[in-house]
Amino acid sequence: MTTADAAAPADPLSGDEAASGFAARVRTETQEAHDSAEHSAFMDDLLAGRLDAQAYTALLGQYLHLYRVLEAVESRFESAPELAAVLDPRLHRAAALEQDLAALTDGAPVTPPTPETAEYMARLSDLQPEEPERFFAHHYLRYLGDLSGGQVIGRLAVRHYGIPETALRTWRFEGIERLKPYKDAYRQALDSAPLSARQQDAFIAEASAGFTLARDLFEGLRQE
């Protein structure tokens, strides 16, 4: 990356901004799992421009499978007070991914889930209404990542692989004009969410598992 890139959030999953309270604890206690995912061989190569547009498109295809599940199970948690401040349809990515993939593949069918993606999908499908903190962990990991390091992925996809601006809907959040204030508010909502000590521990464990699943998804693409 150039010096300018290094100054941007260099984190493809959750961003480098300062956090406080429980948000800071989450960041600290999931750092090892996060770093393992961020520095997977696939992601390092993708961001360095050592792959190709097909690899980028393959990543979006696997993400589409994930977000379809994540956004389908969200309805189980619509009445959960723990999530009241963060559930926001403007965050949903499945429709944007579908549009980008249609543009990049001329409407070809989406590649089926890899075994690693299927495992991630199964984890999301198993989330139950009585454990909102577990869904919260995946919501945090996926959407805050897209709002942060995902913006870097989009810029580098244009630079390295010639992805057209018209196929970058995945990284654009219609109706959210200023990303940093939105992310700051999300972290504040995490700090103030009515999570018990047990729920906070479960959130951190689930977020760590999510990072590991993300790493495995990337490594599965490396083997394709």
Secondary structure, DSSP 4 states (H G I P E B T S, - for coil): --HHHHHS---SSS------HHHHHHHHHTHHHHHHHHT-HHHHHHHHT-S-HHHHHHHHHHHHHHHHHHHHHGGGGTT-GGGTTT--GGG--HHHHHHHHHHHHTTPPPPPPPHHHHHHHHHHHT--TT-HHHHHHHHIIIIIHHHTHHHHHHHHHHHHH---GGG-GGG--TT---HHHHHHHHHHHHHHS---HHHHHHHHHHHHHHHHHHHHHHHHHHT-
